[in-house]
Amino acid sequence: MNDQYTNGTASHEERASALDVGLRSEAERMTLSEVEEVKKAGLELAQYVGGAWLLIRGEFISDNRKKGTEGNLRDMLCEAFGYPAPGEDTSDIALNVLLDSPGGSLDSAYSSALYLAEYSKNVSVYVPGRAKSASTLLALGADKLYLSAFGELGPLDTQIPDPRNPANFVSALDCYQSVDYVRGFGIRTFQMFLPKLIRETNGKVAVSDLLNIASAYTLGMVQPLMGSVSALDFGGWGRSLRIGEFYARRLLRMRTEEVDDKLIKEIATRLVFEYTHHLFPIEFHEAKDIGLPVEQMEQGVYERAAAVIESGKRKDFIGFLSKDEAKKAGAWYRGKDEASAVEIEDMYGDDRPQAQIRRARRAG
């Protein structure tokens, strides 16, 4: 296992993020015994379904000073399959992704979906439990999407620091719609107050003067509500929401043979703007209703997929579950140190010459 799989968590930065905070992972170190359990459960799933299997478990974190989710995924795909040659036919590669994530960086999730598309025209994403917030983008980039009876996707409204308490996070949609509500309240107040003034003055006061009075009254009602919001804040909230919408539209268009721009726009708009709150569960029937190409996971697959998720104690992990790819690429998971790389190598049964030499030296 190379350094790129052992360098820990990339630090957070100010990027568009959609994260279900209630599902946020603890960045605990995964023990060797837990990796062994993931490997065993993963091999059973891979053998049951067939094809190459990859587990992505945990928060999506953007590359910064250290590699994030997309960086580790990119390097792992390169080691397993080589550099993707331009124009190469990848239709014969069946790449299955087992996804369990609270979300995180929209940029990272989007880039991860693009990397997977470079290696296969047959990417299937399986969600036995939850792929919330930003991780829903990865699901949108799949050729086939499977949700269990208990599986959930989530809305794509971005999360921002709460203006009242930056230590907490709120939906940018809540902030954006709150400003829009106040604007509408001001218009309704003006429309109600001006005719009332005209009636009560019986035409004895010029309409221009009444307009000034009604405007001053309305501003007096609205300004205290809007005083803490700058144009820059409002523009930033709208822009962060459009990032999620733009990414969703691009991924849906990329994976659709017959592009229906109207339907794609409707799906993206609904995912970003039309749910009551960020934690809304988009389960199988809801996903089908909004137009996603989703199928229900059969029981045997669900039981084995759920066993993989539980085997790692829900700690962050990126790695191949299928034997051949796991031998080539190893695994990365949060908090792992380089000293145990050879032990992970042994678990995956690496039979490359350099691995055999290392084992012989240790045995001697």
C-alpha positions as CSV (number, residue, x, y, z in Angstrom):
1,M,0.0,0.0,0.0
2,N,1.4,3.4,-1.1
3,D,1.6,6.7,0.8
4,Q,-1.5,8.0,-0.9
5,Y,-3.6,5.5,1.1
6,T,-2.1,6.4,4.5
7,N,-2.1,10.1,4.7
8,G,-5.1,10.6,6.8
9,T,-8.0,13.1,6.4
10,A,-7.7,16.2,4.3
11,S,-8.5,19.4,6.2
12,H,-11.8,21.1,5.6
13,E,-11.9,24.2,3.4
14,E,-14.5,26.7,2.4
15,R,-16.1,24.9,-0.4
16,A,-19.7,24.0,-1.2
17,S,-20.7,21.3,1.2
18,A,-23.8,19.2,1.7
19,L,-23.4,17.1,4.8
20,D,-26.0,15.4,7.0
21,V,-24.4,16.4,10.3
22,G,-26.4,13.8,12.2
23,L,-24.6,11.0,10.2
24,R,-21.1,12.6,10.4
25,S,-18.5,9.9,10.9
26,E,-16.0,9.9,13.8
27,A,-12.5,10.0,12.3
28,E,-11.4,7.0,14.4
29,R,-8.6,4.7,13.3
30,M,-9.7,1.4,11.8
31,T,-8.1,-1.5,13.5
32,L,-6.5,-4.3,11.5
33,S,-9.1,-6.8,12.7
34,E,-11.8,-4.4,11.4
35,V,-10.1,-4.3,8.0
36,E,-10.0,-8.1,8.0
37,E,-13.7,-8.2,8.7
38,V,-14.4,-5.7,5.9
39,K,-12.3,-7.9,3.5
40,K,-14.2,-11.1,4.4
41,A,-17.6,-9.5,4.1
42,G,-16.6,-7.7,0.9
43,L,-15.3,-10.8,-0.8
44,E,-18.6,-12.6,-0.1
45,L,-20.5,-9.7,-1.6
46,A,-18.2,-9.5,-4.7
47,Q,-18.5,-13.3,-5.3
48,Y,-22.2,-13.2,-4.9
49,V,-22.9,-10.5,-7.5
50,G,-19.7,-10.6,-9.6
51,G,-17.7,-7.8,-11.2
52,A,-15.3,-5.4,-9.5
53,W,-16.5,-4.0,-6.2
54,L,-15.4,-0.8,-4.5
55,L,-16.4,0.4,-1.0
56,I,-16.7,4.2,-0.3
57,R,-17.6,4.7,3.3
58,G,-17.6,8.1,5.1
59,E,-17.6,11.8,4.5
60,F,-16.5,13.2,1.1
61,I,-13.5,15.5,1.7
62,S,-11.9,17.6,-1.0
63,D,-8.2,17.5,-1.9
64,N,-6.3,20.2,-0.1
65,R,-2.9,20.0,1.5
66,K,-3.5,16.2,1.7
67,K,-5.4,13.9,-0.6
68,G,-9.1,13.8,0.0
69,T,-11.7,11.3,-1.1
70,E,-11.4,11.9,-4.9
71,G,-7.6,11.9,-4.7
72,N,-7.5,8.5,-3.0
73,L,-10.1,7.1,-5.3
74,R,-8.3,8.4,-8.4
75,D,-5.0,6.7,-7.3
76,M,-6.8,3.5,-6.4
77,L,-8.5,3.3,-9.8
78,C,-5.2,3.9,-11.5
79,E,-3.4,1.1,-9.6
80,A,-6.3,-1.3,-10.2
81,F,-6.9,-0.6,-13.9
82,G,-4.1,1.6,-15.2
83,Y,-4.3,5.1,-16.7
84,P,-7.5,5.4,-18.8
85,A,-6.5,5.6,-22.4
86,P,-8.4,8.2,-24.5
87,G,-11.1,6.5,-26.5
88,E,-10.7,3.2,-24.7
89,D,-13.7,0.9,-24.8
90,T,-14.7,0.4,-21.1
91,S,-18.1,-1.2,-21.7
92,D,-16.9,-4.6,-20.6
93,I,-15.8,-3.3,-17.1
94,A,-18.6,-3.8,-14.6
95,L,-17.7,-1.5,-11.7
96,N,-19.9,-1.7,-8.6
97,V,-19.7,0.9,-5.9
98,L,-21.0,0.2,-2.4
99,L,-21.8,3.6,-1.0
100,D,-22.5,4.7,2.6
101,S,-21.9,8.3,3.3
102,P,-23.3,11.4,5.1
103,G,-22.2,13.6,2.3
104,G,-19.6,16.4,2.5
105,S,-17.8,18.3,-0.3
106,L,-19.9,18.6,-3.5
107,D,-16.7,19.1,-5.4
108,S,-15.2,15.9,-4.1
109,A,-18.4,13.8,-4.8
110,Y,-18.7,15.3,-8.3
111,S,-15.0,14.6,-9.2
112,S,-15.3,11.1,-7.8
113,A,-18.3,10.4,-10.1
114,L,-16.3,11.7,-13.1
115,Y,-13.3,9.4,-12.2
116,L,-15.5,6.4,-12.0
117,A,-17.0,7.3,-15.4
118,E,-13.5,7.3,-16.9
119,Y,-13.1,3.6,-16.1
120,S,-16.4,2.2,-16.8
121,K,-19.5,2.7,-18.9
122,N,-21.3,0.3,-16.6
123,V,-21.1,1.8,-13.1
124,S,-23.6,0.6,-10.6
125,V,-24.1,2.3,-7.2
126,Y,-25.6,0.3,-4.4
127,V,-27.0,2.1,-1.3
128,P,-28.1,-0.3,1.4
129,G,-28.4,2.4,4.0
130,R,-27.8,6.1,3.4
131,A,-26.1,8.2,0.7
132,K,-27.1,11.6,1.9
133,S,-26.4,15.1,0.8
134,A,-23.3,15.4,-1.4
135,S,-23.0,11.7,-1.8
136,T,-26.3,11.7,-3.7
137,L,-24.3,13.2,-6.5
138,L,-22.2,10.1,-6.8
139,A,-25.5,8.1,-7.1
140,L,-26.7,10.5,-9.9
141,G,-23.5,9.6,-11.8
142,A,-24.3,5.9,-11.9
143,D,-25.5,4.0,-14.9
144,K,-27.5,1.9,-12.5
145,L,-28.7,2.8,-9.1
146,Y,-29.9,0.3,-6.5
147,L,-31.6,1.3,-3.2
148,S,-32.6,-1.2,-0.6
149,A,-36.0,-1.1,1.0
150,F,-34.2,0.9,3.7
151,G,-31.9,2.9,1.5
152,E,-32.0,6.7,1.3
153,L,-30.6,9.5,-0.8
154,G,-30.9,13.1,0.3
155,P,-31.6,16.7,-1.0
156,L,-28.7,18.6,-2.4
157,D,-29.2,22.0,-0.7
158,T,-25.8,23.1,0.5
159,Q,-24.9,23.6,4.1
160,I,-23.3,26.8,5.4
161,P,-22.2,28.2,8.8
162,D,-25.2,29.5,10.7
163,P,-25.1,33.4,10.6
164,R,-26.3,33.4,14.2
165,N,-23.8,30.8,15.4
166,P,-21.0,29.9,12.9
167,A,-20.2,26.8,15.0
168,N,-23.5,25.3,13.6
169,F,-24.6,24.6,10.1
170,V,-27.8,25.5,8.4
171,S,-29.2,25.0,4.9
172,A,-28.3,27.8,2.4
173,L,-31.8,27.2,1.1
174,D,-33.3,28.2,4.4
175,C,-31.3,31.4,4.4
176,Y,-32.1,32.1,0.8
177,Q,-35.8,31.5,1.1
178,S,-36.0,33.5,4.3
179,V,-34.7,36.6,2.5
180,D,-37.2,35.8,-0.3
181,Y,-40.0,35.5,2.2
182,V,-39.1,38.9,3.7
183,R,-39.0,40.5,0.2
184,G,-42.5,39.0,-0.4
185,F,-43.7,40.3,2.9
186,G,-42.6,43.8,2.0
187,I,-44.4,43.7,-1.3
188,R,-47.6,42.5,0.3
189,T,-47.4,45.1,3.0
190,F,-47.0,47.9,0.5
191,Q,-49.8,46.6,-1.7
192,M,-52.1,46.4,1.4
193,F,-51.1,49.7,3.0
194,L,-51.2,52.0,-0.1
195,P,-54.9,51.4,-1.1
196,K,-55.9,51.8,2.6
197,L,-54.2,55.3,2.7
198,I,-56.0,56.3,-0.5
199,R,-59.4,55.3,0.9
200,E,-58.9,57.0,4.3
201,T,-57.7,60.3,2.8
202,N,-60.6,60.4,0.3
203,G,-58.3,61.7,-2.5
204,K,-57.3,64.8,-0.5
205,V,-53.6,63.8,-0.5
206,A,-51.6,63.5,-3.7
207,V,-50.9,59.9,-4.7
208,S,-47.2,60.7,-4.9
209,D,-47.2,61.7,-1.3
210,L,-49.1,58.6,-0.3
211,L,-46.5,56.5,-2.2
212,N,-43.7,58.0,-0.1
213,I,-45.6,57.3,3.1
214,A,-46.4,53.7,2.1
215,S,-42.8,53.1,1.1
216,A,-41.4,54.5,4.4
217,Y,-43.9,52.4,6.3
218,T,-42.9,49.2,4.4
219,L,-39.2,49.9,4.8
220,G,-39.6,50.4,8.5
221,M,-41.1,46.9,8.7
222,V,-38.6,45.2,6.5
223,Q,-35.3,46.9,7.3
224,P,-34.9,45.4,10.8
225,L,-35.5,41.9,9.4
226,M,-32.9,42.4,6.6
227,G,-30.4,44.4,8.6
228,S,-28.1,41.4,9.2
229,V,-28.0,40.3,5.5
230,S,-25.6,41.7,3.0
231,A,-25.9,41.5,-0.8
232,L,-22.8,39.4,-0.7
233,D,-24.4,36.9,1.7
234,F,-27.5,36.6,-0.4
235,G,-25.5,36.1,-3.6
236,G,-23.3,33.5,-1.9
237,W,-26.3,31.5,-0.7
238,G,-27.8,31.5,-4.2
239,R,-24.5,30.6,-5.8
240,S,-23.8,27.7,-3.5
241,L,-27.2,26.2,-4.2
242,R,-26.6,26.6,-8.0
243,I,-23.4,24.6,-7.6
244,G,-25.4,21.5,-6.4
245,E,-28.0,22.0,-9.2
246,F,-25.3,22.4,-11.9
247,Y,-23.4,19.3,-10.8
248,A,-26.6,17.3,-10.7
249,R,-27.6,18.3,-14.2
250,R,-24.1,17.5,-15.6
251,L,-24.1,14.1,-14.1
252,L,-27.6,13.2,-15.2
253,R,-26.9,14.4,-18.7
254,M,-23.6,12.4,-18.8
255,R,-25.3,9.1,-17.9
256,T,-28.5,9.5,-20.1
257,E,-28.4,8.0,-23.6
258,E,-31.4,10.0,-24.8
259,V,-30.9,13.4,-23.2
260,D,-34.2,15.0,-21.9
261,D,-33.1,18.4,-20.8
262,K,-36.5,19.3,-19.4
263,L,-36.6,16.2,-17.2
264,I,-33.0,16.6,-16.1
265,K,-33.7,20.2,-15.1
266,E,-36.8,19.2,-13.2
267,I,-34.9,16.5,-11.2
268,A,-32.0,18.8,-10.4
269,T,-34.3,21.6,-9.3
270,R,-36.3,19.3,-7.1
271,L,-33.3,17.9,-5.4
272,V,-31.9,21.3,-4.5
273,F,-35.0,23.5,-4.0
274,E,-38.1,21.6,-3.4
275,Y,-37.7,19.5,-0.2
276,T,-39.0,20.7,3.1
277,H,-35.6,20.2,4.9
278,H,-32.1,18.8,4.4
279,L,-32.7,15.5,6.2
280,F,-35.7,14.5,4.0
281,P,-35.3,10.8,3.2
282,I,-35.5,10.2,-0.6
283,E,-36.2,6.5,-0.5
284,F,-36.8,4.1,-3.4
285,H,-40.4,5.2,-4.2
286,E,-39.5,8.9,-3.9
287,A,-36.4,8.5,-6.1
288,K,-38.5,6.7,-8.7
289,D,-41.2,9.4,-8.6
290,I,-38.7,12.2,-9.3
291,G,-37.4,10.3,-12.3
292,L,-34.2,8.7,-11.2
293,P,-33.3,5.3,-12.9
294,V,-33.5,3.4,-9.7
295,E,-34.0,-0.3,-9.0
296,Q,-34.7,-2.0,-5.7
297,M,-31.9,-4.1,-4.2
298,E,-32.8,-7.7,-3.9
299,Q,-32.6,-9.3,-0.4
300,G,-29.4,-11.4,-0.9
301,V,-27.4,-8.4,-2.1
302,Y,-28.8,-6.2,0.7
303,E,-27.9,-8.6,3.4
304,R,-24.3,-8.9,2.2
305,A,-23.9,-5.2,1.5
306,A,-25.2,-4.3,5.0
307,A,-22.8,-6.8,6.5
308,V,-19.9,-5.0,4.8
309,I,-21.0,-1.6,6.1
310,E,-21.4,-3.0,9.7
311,S,-18.1,-4.9,9.6
312,G,-16.0,-1.8,9.5
313,K,-17.8,-0.3,12.6
314,R,-19.0,2.5,10.2
315,K,-15.5,4.0,10.1
316,D,-14.3,5.7,6.9
317,F,-12.9,3.4,4.3
318,I,-12.1,3.5,0.6
319,G,-11.0,0.2,-1.0
320,F,-11.7,-2.6,-3.4
321,L,-13.7,-5.5,-2.1
322,S,-13.1,-7.8,-5.1
323,K,-9.9,-9.8,-4.8
324,D,-8.0,-9.0,-8.0
325,E,-8.5,-5.3,-7.7
326,A,-7.8,-5.3,-4.0
327,K,-4.5,-7.0,-4.6
328,K,-3.4,-4.3,-7.0
329,A,-4.7,-1.2,-5.2
330,G,-4.9,-2.0,-1.5
331,A,-7.1,0.3,0.6
332,W,-7.1,3.7,2.2
333,Y,-9.0,4.5,5.4
334,R,-8.9,7.4,7.8
335,G,-6.2,7.4,10.4
336,K,-4.2,4.5,9.1
337,D,-0.4,4.7,9.5
338,E,2.3,3.5,7.1
339,A,3.8,1.0,9.6
340,S,0.9,-1.4,9.1
341,A,0.9,-1.3,5.3
342,V,2.6,-4.7,5.0
343,E,0.0,-6.2,7.3
344,I,-2.8,-4.9,5.1
345,E,-0.9,-6.3,2.1
346,D,-0.8,-9.7,3.8
347,M,-4.6,-9.6,4.4
348,Y,-5.3,-8.9,0.8
349,G,-3.1,-11.8,-0.3
350,D,-0.8,-9.6,-2.4
351,D,1.3,-12.0,-4.6
352,R,3.4,-9.4,-6.4
353,P,7.2,-10.2,-6.3
354,Q,8.0,-7.2,-4.0
355,A,5.3,-8.3,-1.5
356,Q,6.7,-11.9,-1.5
357,I,10.2,-10.6,-0.8
358,R,8.9,-8.5,2.1
359,R,7.1,-11.5,3.6
360,A,10.1,-13.7,3.1
361,R,12.4,-11.2,4.9
362,R,9.9,-11.0,7.8
363,A,9.7,-14.7,8.1
364,G,13.5,-15.0,8.0
